C-alpha cells in the first residue's frame, strides 16, 4: 500500500487560511475582481456556444455563405466511431476505448479507496472522472458503430460504401449540406449523445493539459519545497489521462472546431463556482492555494488561470493539426479525417 500512497512520511496537507464563511472575506475588491473575471469568462463561453453550436447554426451560416468547414459544428454519426484511416477496422478503436475505460476506472477506484471521497474536491479528479466517463460512453458508441459497420459496410458492400463516402467527402459544401429533399446526403447527423461525446472530447482536450501543466509546472515545485512524496497514484492521475486521450485522438475521426473551447472554459468556471459555494458555507482549506481570495494577488492568479486556457487548448489544437498534416501526407488515399 505504501507503493500507492507513498507512505506516511514527508506528506503535506493544506493549511487553513482565513475564515471563508465571513462576509468580509468575499465583499472586497479582490472578490469583486475575481467575480468579474469568472462572469466575463462564462459570458464569452455562452456567446460562443449560442452562436456556433449545433447543426441548425451550421446551416444558417451556410445560407450566409460562410464556410462551414471553418467551424465544424456539424457532427456526423459515423465520425463518432470510425477510425481516421479506412484500413483500420472500427473494432480496434472500440477495443482501445474499452481498455482505456477499464484502466481509468481501476485507477480512480483505487484512489478513492486510498484517499477517500475527498479526492473529488480537486479539479484533477473532476477531469479524471470526466475522462473515464468519456471512454465509457466512447466504448458504447464504438460498439454501436461496429454493429453499423457490419450491417452497412460489411461483405461486398464495403467497397461501394467507401467510394460513396469518398465522393461525399470531396463534394463542395453546398452538396454536403443539401436540403432534406435532396438524396445526395446519406450521412446521418449525430444524435444528442454523439454531440455530448464530442463536447466531452474537446472539454477534456484543454482540461487534461491544464491539469497536468498546473500540477507539474506549479504544484510540484511548491510541493518539493515541502518535501512531499509523489506516489504512484498521484503520478498516474497527472499523466495517464493525457496519454490515453492523445491515443484516442490519434485513432478517432472527431473534429476539433475552435469555438468549443467554450465548454472547457465553462468546465473550469463551474469548478471555481463550486469551490466558492463550498467555502462560503464551510470554513475549509483551498485545494489550490491560488484560489484563495485572501491573497492580495488573487485577482492576478485568477486572470492568469483564465488566460492559461488559451495555450492549453491551443496545444491540443496543434496536436490535431499535426495529425491532419501527417495523415494527409502519409496516407492520402486512406485518410478519412476531416479537420
N, C-alpha and C positions, 0 to 999 in steps of 0.2 A: 504493500500500500504506500510505503514511503516513496517508491518509484513514481507513483501517480501524483502524490501530494507534495513531494519534496521534503517531507519530514516537518517537524515542528520547530526546528531551529532557524534562526535568522529570518523569520517571517515578518511581514509588515502588514499592519492594519491601519485603515484611515483613522485620523484623529478628529474628534468632534470639534467643530468650529463654533461660530456664532449661533445663537438660538434662531432658527429659521421660522419659528411659529409666531414671532412678534411682527407687528405691522411695520415697525421701523426698519426691519430687515428688507422689506420689499418696497416700501414707499419712500424712495430716494432717487437721486439722479442716476445711479448705477442701474437700479432695477428698471427705470424708465427707458434708458438707452437700450438695454438688453431686450426689453419688451418690444421696442421699435424694430430692432434687428430681426427678431423672430416673426413679428407681424408682417414686416416687409417681405421676408423670405417666403412666408406662406401665401402672401398675396400674389407674388410673382409666379409661384408654382401653380396656384389656382388659375391664373390667367393663361398660362401655357397649356394647361390641361383643357380648359374651356375652349381655347382657340384651335388646338391642333388634334385633340384626341378623337378617335372614332372614325369609322368608315363614312359616316354622313358628312363629317367635316372634310374628309378626303375628297368626296365627290363635289362638295361646294367649292373647294379650291380648284378642282379641275374645271368647273364651269367658269371660274375666274381666270383660266389659262395659266394657272400656277403649276409648276412641275411637281407631280405627286411624289416622285422618287426622292425629292429633296426632303420630304418629311417622313415618308414611310409609315404613316399612321395606320395604313391598312395592313391587315394580317390575314393570310390565307390559312385554311385549316391544315393543309399538308406541310406548311412551314414549321408547325409545332413539333412534328415527329420525324420528319425526313432529315437525313444527314446532308451535309453540304456537297457531297460528291455522289454522283449516280452509282459509282461502283461499290459504295458502302451500303450494305443492307440495313434497313431501319432497326433490325433486331440488335445490331451492335450498339447503337445509341441507347436502346432500351436497356440492354444489359449494363452498360456503363452507368446509367441513371439509377438503376436498382442497386448496384454495388455501392455507389456514392451515397445513396439514401441510407443504406444499412450501416455504413461506416460512420456517417454523421450522427445517426440515431444512437448508435452504441456509445459514441464519444459524449454526447450530451447527457445520456442517461448516467454514464459513469461520473460525469462532472456533477450532476445533481445529487448522486449518492454520496460523493466525497465531500462536497461543499454545501449541500442543501439547496433549498429553493431560492435562497438569497442570490444565487448566481444570475437570476433573471432581473436583478436590479441593474445590471450592466448592459450597455449598448452592444458589447461583444456578443453576449448570449442572445440578445434580441435578434441580431443579424445572423448568428449561427443557427438559431431556431428557424428563421425565415429561409436560410439556405437548405436546411433539412426538409422543410415543407415544400420548397421549390422542387427538390429532387423526388420527393414523394409524389407530387402531382405530375411531374415530368414522367415518372415511371408509368403511371396510369395512362397518360396521354400517349406515350410511346407504345404501350400495349394495344391501345385503340388504333394507333397508326399502323402497327404491324398487321392487325386484322384488316384494315382498309387496304393496305398494300397487297395482302394476299388475295383479296377479292378483286381489286381493280388493276393491279399491275402484275399479278402472278401469271405464270404459264405463258401462253402465246401472245397475251395482250400486252406484255411488259414493253416490248419494243415499240409498238404503236403508241402506247401511252407516253413513253419518254419523248417520242418525236412530237407528240401533240403538246406536251408541256414545254418543250424547247421552242416551238412555234409561238406559244402564248408568251413566253418569257421575252422573246425577241420582238413582240408586237409593240407598236407605239402606245403611249399612254391612253390615247383615245380608244384603242381597241381593248386594252386591258380593263378599262372602266366603262365598258359598254353598258347600256341600259338593260333592264330585265327582259325586254322583248328581243334582244339580240341573243343568238345562240353560239357566239364565239367565245363565251366566257364560262367554261365548265368548272372552273375552280371555285370552291366554296369558301366564303369568308368565315373565319374562325368564330366560334361562339364565345359566350361570356367567360367560360373557364379558360379558353385559349388566350383571351386578352389579359385575364388576370395573371396567367403564367408568363406572358410576355412582359407585363408590367413588373412582376416579381424579378424577372431576369435583369431588367435594366436598373431596378432599385438596388439589387444586390451588387451589380457591377460597380456602382460607386461606393456602396456601404462597406463591402469587404476591403476595398482599397483604403477607404478612410479608417476603418477599424485597425487594419494591420499597420498602416503608416503611423497613426497616432500612438499605437502601442509600442512599436519597435523604435520609433524616432523620438517620442516624447516620454512615454511612461517608463520604458526600460531604463534609459539613462537615469531617470529620477529614482526608480526602484533600486538601481545598482548602488546609489549613494546610501540607501537604507539597508544594504546587504540582503536584499530579498532574493530568494532562490526561485529560479524559473523551473517549474516541474514539467512533467510530460504532458499533462492536460493543458496547462497554460500555453505551452509552445504550440501544441496542435490546434488549440482553439484560435490561434492567431496566425495560422499558416495553411492548414489543410483546406479551410473554406475557400481560400483564393485559388489554391492548386486545383481543386475539383471543379470550381466554376470555370476556370480557364480551360480545363479539359473538355467540359461540356460545350464551351464556346467554340473550341476548335472543331467539334463534330457537328454542331447543330446548324440550322438554317434560319435562326431567328434574326430579324433585322435589328438595327440599333439607331433609331432616329434620336436626334439630339434633344428634342423637346421633352422626352421622358426623364430628363434629369429632374423634372418637377417632382416625380414620385420619390426620388432619392432625397430631395430637399424636405419634402413633407414627412418622410420616414424619420429623419433626424429631428425635425421640429416637434413631431409627436412625442419622441423620446424626451426631449427637453421639457416640454409642457408637462409630461407625466412626472418628471422629476420635481418640477416646481409645485405641482399639486401635492405630491407626497410630502415634500419638505414644508409646505405651508400648513400641513395638518400634523406632522410629526417632526420633532427635533431629531434630526438624523444626519449622519456624516454623508458627504457627497461622494459618489462613486468615482468621479473625476474631479480633481482639485480645481481645474479651470472653469467648472460650472458654478463655483461658489461666488455668490453675488456680494459677499462681504469684502472681497478684494477690490481695491481701487482700480485694478487693471482688468476687472471682469468684462467691461464693455469691449475692450480691445481683444480679449480672448474670444468672446462670442463673435465678434466681427471676423477675426481670423479664421475661426472654425467655419463660419458661413462661407467665406471666400475659398476655403480649402476644398469645398465641394466641387468647384470648377476643375482644378487639376486632377482630383481623384477620379472624377467622371471622364475627364479628358484622357487619362492614362488608359482606361479601358477602351475608350473610343479609338485610340491609336492601335490597340491590340486588334480591334475589329478591322481597321483599315489595313493593317499588316496582313491579316488573314485573307481579306479580299484580294489584296495585291498578289500574295503567294499562290492562292488558288487560281487566279486568272492567268498567272504566268506558268505555273507547273501543270495545271490540269484544265486547260481552256475548253476541252471538249466534254469534260465530266463535271465541271463546276456548275452547280445549280443554286449557289448562294447569291442573293440579291442584296446589295449594300443599301 
